[in-house]
Every structure is written in structure tokens, then in C-alpha cells.
Amino acid sequence: MANAFIPYGSYWSTPFAKWQGALANLNSIRLAAAVGSKFLEDRRIPKERIDLGILGITNPQPGSFYGLPWLTGMLGLESVPGPTVQQACATSARALQMAAAEVAQGSAGCALIVCADRMSNGPIVYYPDATAPGGRGITESWTLDNFGHDPYARNAMIDTAENASARLGIGAAELNEVTLARFAQYQAALADDRAFQRRYMIEAPLSDSGFRKQTGTLAVDEGIFPTTAEGLVKLKPVKPNGTHTFGTQTHPADGNAGMIVTTREMARELSANPAIEVELLGFGQARVEKGYMPLAPVPAAQTALKQAGLSIKDVDAVKSHNPFAANDIAFARATGFPLEKMNNYGCSLIWGHPQGPTGLRSVIELIEELSLRGGGLGLFTGCAAGDSGMALVLRVSQAGRR
């Protein structure tokens, strides 16, 4: 992926709030506009340089029909066009791929990606059908019904995790062990007064649903469950005779994240530290046998690595979107990458899953982890609805090192 770069520090994520928590009443596009405006101002990113916008959002909300043009209008980028993207959990990776392709082919010079979602208060959609008995249409709970039923595979999300566990011989004890390790890794991001998170995280303003008066801020992740070995053992499986409990899977969340993708030259101009270069090297996607979603990140990652001309042995750090603990076990077994070295500083299994922005926060944390290491190659991969997955490979370089 030639000439597609992320200016170091030109990205943000809000804290993620628990389902029906602090952000539950706020339109996520309006909230992202408020957060994004402050980000552009604080980072002194010249708005006139941005010529492409990409909005990633998966849950319909009032005004989301207008999507990206509404967002960029609120950001003071009234002439900036672009698409609104919805690819479930792969939304962030897809938005990054689209931005990188536009920059690489020269059709855009500087892209602003914003991913925003609110799993809370998901819409209830009514689909009229005059030909149905009595003219009765179909009512769908956008979030809960789709979590519970894949219309093609005819299973729930949790069923895909159980299918993967059964095929690979993964037991509850191993899932608990991984979850406990992931919780410990998240604690490292909170050390020294959240020093790691403060490298990228900005507060989300809280207000009434009309955004009339600010009532406070959300400064830290909300809804992180204290996790102990004793507590995990006490939880019962969600499915009869299953392996995954509510402790070994993620929770729905709300939040937003944003990132600039541009050319090498402009990345140096906009970087918070011009000595650090972040280059996007490759992307991959895959779809596996229906009902086995947690296995999809592996072939997606292999494709991304192949596009970048690399192998898993070249990778220094891995971040995964892991809605189920089985995801990481499956990845480690298939690739040989050490399970304990994945997801340093946190992952969606622990800090939650707002859909659209989940992957973008993971990529941001991957960049920051590599910058602390002095550079290196990073891989992000994750599953998505429909037994699919997306992945990307990036390189963080520091002056004098590669």
C-alpha cells in the first residue's frame, strides 16, 4: 500500500461507555462532531487540507441517512465529501482500507476517518408489508435481533463461538485463563494515572439528548468488569453445555474514534512527532464456513501479511477484535503467535464493543504500543458479522531505526 500514512498522534478515541450508560442518550454522530471539532482544534490540523471524509457507523440514528455530509458540515468541513460505511465489526478496517486506497491512488490527499456508534437505545425498525396476512409488517430490534440471529447461517453470535470452541477443543478453563490475562493487560494501560491511554484518549462531553447544556465529561472507560479467577469460575455458560460465559465475551458499548490518513509528506507535517512514521502496508479480508466467525481473523490476517510481503514471524505486536475469548486462542493456534503477547494494554474483550469504532481504537493502541517499543510491525485483525473478518498491517518507524 504505497504512500498511505497516519500522522503520529493524529487520531483519537473517546472512552467507551457501557451499554445504557453515560452516552446512551446521545446521538453518536453529533457526539463525534463535538469531539472531532476539539481534536482538530487542539491538534491544529488545517481543515483546508482535508479533502475526504469517511464515516463508519452501524446503528441507525436520527439523521444518519445524511451520514458523512452531516458530520463534516458540523466539523466545519462543508466542502468535504465522502461515504458512510457500514460493515459491522469490520467497519473501522474497511474505512482505513478505503482511505488508504484513495490516498495511494491520488484521488485524495488527506482523509479524515470518523467511526461512531451507539449500541445503547438501538432502534426498533418496522418494515411494512401490505402483502402479509392482515398487512402486518415485520418489527426488528436492530441490535438484539441481529446479535441473536444471522439470517443466512441461522445462528446467534454466541453460537459461532461455541462452534469454534467445539471444533478446536477449547474448554471453559482455557477461556477463563485468556480473559484473566486480557484483563491484566488492560490494567497496564491504567498504570501511572492512565499514562498509556492519555497518549490518545480524549474526553467525551456529556449533555442532555438535545446537546443544549454540557453536564459533565466521560474521562475513563465505563463498564469494565472487575475480573478474577474466582469470579470467572462461578459464571455459568450462556448456552446449555457451552463454554463461553458473560465473562469470556465482550459487552456492547458506545463511543467514537477518529484518524487522519494522508501522504508521507503531509503526515510529517501533521505528526505530533515527525521522527515517528506510521505506514499502512497491507489489508486483507476473508470469509469462513458459516457459523464459525471466530476463525475468520486468521485468513484475513494471512492475506494482509501476504499483501505486505511479510509473514507472522515478522510481526512485533498483534491487536485483535476479540468479542469471544475463543478468537485469540484460535488465532494463536493457527499462526503460532504467542497468545500472551497479543493485545497488550487492552482489547475489545475487556473495554467493550461499540461496533464501528472498535477496530479504530485497537489500531490506535497498536500504533502507540509500537511507538513505545521504538518501532516495529503491527497486525490488527478481527471478526465481523457473517463469518467474515478484516485485517491490516502497519509499520511504525522512528528516525534512525527501521
MARLOKOL-362758 format. One record per residue (C-alpha): residue in three letters; x, z, y. Coordinates in steps of 0.02 Angstrom, whole numbers, padded with zeros to 5 digits, always signed. Each point is the difference from the previous one (the first is absolute). Last residue first. Layout:
N
AlaXZY;...
end
This chain:
402
Arg+00675+00545+00033;Arg+00102+00114+00111;Gly+00094-00028+00165;Ala-00159+00012+00102;Gln-00138+00070-00108;Ser-00104-00099-00121;Val-00175+00032-00069;Arg-00054-00130-00126;Leu-00177-00039-00051;Val-00095-00043-00158;Leu-00188-00018-00012;Ala-00135+00031-00129;Met-00180-00042-00036;Gly-00117+00047-00143;Ser-00155-00055-00091;Asp-00117+00077-00126;Gly-00150-00048+00108;Ala+00030+00135+00128;Ala+00180+00028+00050;Cys+00162+00061-00077;Gly+00160+00043+00091;Thr+00177-00052+00036;Phe+00129+00038+00132;Leu+00181-00038-00034;Gly+00150+00050+00104;Leu+00178-00063+00014;Gly+00131+00102+00091;Gly+00047+00083+00164;Gly+00090+00154+00060;Arg-00097+00114-00116;Leu-00103+00066+00146;Ser-00043-00181+00044;Leu-00056-00028-00179;Glu-00121+00145+00007;Glu-00065-00058+00169;Ile-00034-00176-00063;Leu-00089+00065-00156;Glu-00104+00118+00108;Ile-00059-00148+00103;Val-00037-00101-00157;Ser-00105+00143-00070;Arg-00094+00018+00165;Leu-00037-00186-00007;Gly-00060+00012-00180;Thr-00133+00130+00040;Pro-00059-00079+00163;Gly-00141-00107-00075;Gln-00059+00116-00141;Pro-00014+00174+00082;His+00090+00074-00152;Gly+00063+00176-00005;Trp+00155+00102+00042;Ile+00043+00048-00178;Leu-00030-00149-00114;Ser+00026-00107+00155;Cys+00185+00040+00003;Gly+00124+00125+00068;Tyr+00177+00038+00058;Asn+00084-00089-00147;Asn-00119-00115-00090;Met+00106-00054-00149;Lys+00160+00088-00051;Glu-00081+00114-00131;Leu-00072-00148-00095;Pro+00171-00080-00018;Phe-00015-00190+00009;Gly+00000-00064-00179;Thr-00118-00141+00044;Ala-00144+00015-00125;Arg+00013+00187-00033;Ala+00021+00043+00184;Phe-00146-00108+00053;Ala-00120+00068-00132;Ile+00047+00179+00043;Asp-00026-00036+00185;Asn-00173-00072-00024;Ala-00054+00135-00124;Ala-00001+00126+00145;Phe-00152-00089+00066;Pro-00029-00067+00176;Asn+00185-00045+00000;His+00045-00112+00146;Ser+00184-00008-00040;Lys+00161+00026+00096;Val+00165-00044-00079;Ala+00176+00031+00065;Asp+00173-00070-00037;Val-00046-00163-00083;Asp+00138-00112-00070;Lys-00034+00051-00180;Ile-00181-00055+00022;Ser+00062-00177+00017;Leu+00031-00109+00152;Gly-00017-00181+00057;Ala-00129+00048+00131;Gln-00134-00106-00082;Lys+00048+00077-00167;Leu-00017+00175+00071;Ala-00173-00038+00067;Thr-00053-00075-00167;Gln+00064+00150-00096;Ala-00091+00118+00118;Ala-00166-00089-00027;Pro+00034-00001-00188;Val+00020+00191+00004;Pro-00133+00045+00129;Ala-00138-00071-00114;Leu+00012+00133-00138;Pro-00107+00128+00091;Met-00145-00127+00007;Tyr-00027-00013-00188;Gly-00187-00036-00015;Lys+00017-00187+00008;Glu+00166-00064-00062;Val+00125-00015+00140;Arg+00005-00078+00172;Ala+00159-00025+00098;Gln+00073-00013+00174;Gly+00174-00012+00069;Phe+00090+00006+00166;Gly+00179-00027+00053;Leu+00143+00042+00118;Leu-00073+00089+00152;Glu+00146+00053+00108;Val+00024+00168+00087;Glu+00154+00011+00112;Ile+00073+00163+00065;Ala+00136-00008+00134;Pro-00132-00051+00126;Asn-00074+00177-00007;Ala-00175+00015+00071;Ser-00012-00185-00037;Leu-00093-00113+00121;Glu+00145-00110+00055;Arg+00080-00004-00173;Ala-00167-00047-00076;Met-00015-00138+00129;Glu+00157-00083-00062;Arg-00038+00024-00184;Thr-00173-00073+00020;Thr-00160+00102-00004;Val-00108+00122-00096;Ile-00069+00149+00098;Met-00090+00141-00092;Gly-00158+00104+00002;Ala-00086+00140-00094;Asn-00174+00075-00009;Gly-00093+00148-00073;Asp-00138+00060-00117;Ala+00011+00065-00179;Pro-00065-00020-00177;His+00092+00110-00127;Thr+00141-00043-00119;Gln+00006+00030-00187;Thr+00086+00131-00108;Gly-00089+00152+00073;Phe-00175-00073-00019;Thr+00041-00008-00184;His+00073-00145-00098;Thr+00020+00010-00190;Gly-00170-00043-00072;Asn-00097+00072-00147;Pro-00155+00000+00110;Lys+00044-00076+00168;Val+00051+00102+00153;Pro+00121+00102-00105;Lys-00013+00189+00023;Leu+00111+00095+00121;Lys+00081+00162-00058;Val+00167-00083-00041;Leu+00015-00065+00177;Gly-00019+00173+00076;Glu+00133+00078-00109;Ala+00124-00138+00037;Thr-00032+00021+00185;Thr-00070-00115+00133;Pro-00066+00050+00171;Phe-00121-00142+00043;Ile+00041-00100+00155;Gly-00163-00017+00097;Glu+00062-00032+00176;Asp+00165-00081+00041;Val+00073+00065+00162;Ala-00027-00025+00187;Leu-00187-00032+00010;Thr-00039+00021+00183;Gly-00127+00091+00107;Thr-00170-00018+00083;Gln+00023-00165+00089;Lys-00156-00048+00095;Arg-00104-00159-00002;Phe+00064-00080-00160;Gly-00181-00032-00051;Ser+00024+00086-00168;Asp+00055+00160+00086;Ser+00186+00023+00020;Leu+00163+00023-00093;Pro+00160-00085+00051;Ala+00115-00051-00143;Glu+00177+00065+00012;Ile+00151-00107-00036;Met+00103-00014-00159;Tyr+00161-00101-00007;Arg+00157+00108+00007;Arg-00110+00155+00016;Gln-00041-00019-00184;Phe+00181+00032-00051;Ala+00026+00149+00115;Arg-00162+00085-00054;Asp+00049+00168+00077;Asp+00166+00006-00091;Ala-00078-00047-00168;Leu-00170-00085-00005;Ala+00064-00165-00071;Ala+00091+00099-00135;Gln-00167+00078-00048;Tyr-00062-00174-00046;Gln+00134-00009-00135;Ala-00064+00163-00074;Phe-00177-00072-00009;Arg+00068-00154-00088;Ala+00088+00110-00128;Leu-00160+00097-00035;Thr-00095-00163-00020;Val+00130-00068-00122;Glu-00006+00157-00107;Asn-00189+00002-00001;Leu-00005-00180-00061;Glu+00123+00043-00138;Ala-00106+00148-00056;Ala-00158-00105+00003;Gly+00069-00125-00124;Ile+00069-00176+00018;Gly-00001-00101-00161;Leu+00030-00166+00087;Arg-00163-00083-00052;Ala-00102+00159+00018;Ser+00071+00042+00170;Ala-00031-00176+00064;Asn-00180+00002-00059;Glu-00025+00172+00077;Ala+00066-00061+00167;Thr-00112-00154-00008;Asp-00149+00111-00041;Ile+00031+00101+00159;Met-00033-00156+00104;Ala-00168-00022-00084;Asn-00039-00135-00128;Arg-00093-00163-00013;Ala+00156-00111+00009;Tyr-00093-00124+00110;Pro-00119+00109+00101;Asp+00129+00139+00016;His-00105+00158+00006;Gly+00027+00180+00054;Phe+00119-00022+00145;Asn-00110-00143+00056;Asp-00157+00106-00003;Leu+00084+00143+00091;Thr+00074-00096+00144;Trp-00127-00132+00050;Ser-00153+00096-00055;Glu-00103-00151-00049;Thr-00186-00033+00015;Ile-00073-00156-00080;Gly-00159-00086+00055;Arg-00182+00025-00047;Gly-00108-00152+00029;Gly-00131+00075-00114;Pro+00098-00060-00150;Ala+00153-00092+00071;Thr-00020-00170+00083;Ala-00002+00069+00178;Asp+00170+00079-00026;Pro+00066+00104+00145;Tyr+00175+00076-00017;Tyr+00004+00179+00066;Val+00168+00078+00037;Ile+00030+00188+00009;Pro+00155+00018+00106;Gly+00143+00121-00035;Asn-00014+00167+00087;Ser+00181+00040-00042;Met+00111-00137-00068;Arg+00051-00041+00177;Asp+00126-00138+00015;Ala+00133-00071+00115;Cys+00144-00120-00026;Val+00081-00071+00156;Ile+00130-00138-00010;Leu+00077-00063+00162;Ala+00088-00166-00017;Cys+00143-00067+00107;Gly+00060-00180+00001;Ala-00142-00088-00085;Ser-00016-00176-00073;Gly+00187-00003-00031;Gln-00003-00018-00189;Ala+00084+00169-00026;Val-00109+00086+00129;Glu-00163-00061-00077;Ala+00062+00038-00176;Ala+00054+00175+00047;Ala-00168+00037+00082;Met-00097-00063-00152;Gln+00108+00099-00121;Leu-00016+00157+00106;Ala-00190-00018+00005;Arg-00003-00026-00189;Ala+00104+00156-00030;Ser-00114+00101+00113;Thr-00161-00063-00080;Ala+00058+00027-00180;Cys-00112+00153-00024;Ala-00157-00102+00036;Gln+00044-00177+00051;Gln-00087-00015+00169;Val+00088-00089+00142;Thr-00059-00033+00178;Pro+00088-00152+00070;Gly+00093-00042+00159;Pro-00011-00033+00186;Val+00091+00080+00149;Ser-00069-00051+00170;Glu-00083+00166+00039;Leu+00147+00108-00050;Gly-00053+00150+00104;Leu-00015+00109-00155;Met-00190+00001+00011;Gly+00002-00190-00004;Thr+00121+00002-00145;Leu-00121+00106-00100;Trp-00154-00103+00042;Pro+00091-00162-00041;Leu+00059+00076-00165;Gly-00168+00055-00068;Tyr-00148-00086+00079;Phe-00109+00036-00153;Ser+00077+00174+00006;Gly-00115+00044+00145;Pro-00088+00143-00089;Gln+00096+00040-00158;Pro+00039-00097-00158;Asn+00129+00079-00118;Thr+00153-00102-00046;Ile+00102-00019+00159;Gly+00163-00090+00034;Leu+00016-00072+00175;Ile+00131-00134+00034;Gly+00054-00044+00176;Leu+00109-00144+00056;Asp+00083-00043+00167;Ile+00081+00165+00049;Arg+00134-00029+00132;Glu-00120+00024+00146;Lys-00036+00175-00062;Pro+00176+00057+00039;Ile+00039+00144-00120;Arg+00039+00152+00105;Arg+00004+00114-00153;Asp-00111+00127+00087;Glu-00117-00134+00069;Leu-00017-00098-00161;Phe-00028+00160-00099;Lys-00126+00069+00124;Ser-00101-00159-00009;Gly+00012+00000-00189;Val-00073+00175-00015;Ala-00150-00041+00109;Ala-00023-00171-00080;Ala+00015+00078-00174;Leu-00139+00122+00045;Arg-00111-00141+00059;Ile+00032-00095-00161;Ser-00026+00157-00106;Asn-00170+00043+00073;Leu+00008+00189+00009;Asn-00121+00117-00090;Ala+00107+00038-00153;Leu+00163+00024+00095;Ala+00013+00191-00019;Gly-00064+00006-00179;Gln-00133-00089-00102;Trp+00139-00063-00115;Lys+00164+00082+00045;Ala+00098-00054+00151;Phe+00159-00104-00004;Pro+00124+00035+00139;Thr+00018-00150+00113;Ser+00123-00133-00047;Trp+00118-00091+00113;Tyr+00114-00149+00013;Ser+00134-00071+00114;Gly+00130+00128-00052;Tyr+00122-00130-00066;Pro-00058-00172+00052;Ile-00076-00079-00156;Phe+00074-00169-00045;Ala-00050-00170-00063;Asn+00137-00131+00019;Ala+00004-00072-00175;Met-00113+00066-00137;
end
